């Protein structure tokens, strides 16, 4: 049993290290000190939020890849983890949904926290899930933002359509 535990622990550590090294490829010029601090921040956030570091590392990579600034990435991840827990979704799905909306509207116009709040109102008032929103917001968010239609209005339309039985994927296309 001890040997099995030790082997599993070594594999998990190696997987964590590999994932963090992949994250660091997105941050050219990052110092060893900054790498250590980011690794510590992942472990601290995992403990604080009650998730495994192995779940956070891909979400961290995805967040940075989506353009979330390194200095704000852990606040963004905290919102995503809360969203994933409340919305019964994977952290990666929450990152995808939040980054799609925030990137479409711009962080100056819409924070991750506000986007998450709006998505939960959509879920509560419509017949959709966080996972479905994550998978289909790309159909409408960029065009709506470009046309000057606020995310609140888009979300209200999704809630109204899905409440009437229209699937989320169809509702986002129709909008």
URFENNOR-V737839 format. One record per helix or strand. SS is the DSSP state (~ for helix, > for strand). FROM is the first residue (numbers start at 0). LEN is the number of residues. If there is no record, write none. Layout:
SS,FROM,LEN + SS,FROM,LEN
//
This chain:
~,1,24 + ~,31,18 + ~,52,13 + ~,72,14 + ~,90,15 + ~,111,14 + ~,129,10 + ~,140,6 + ~,150,13 + ~,167,7
//
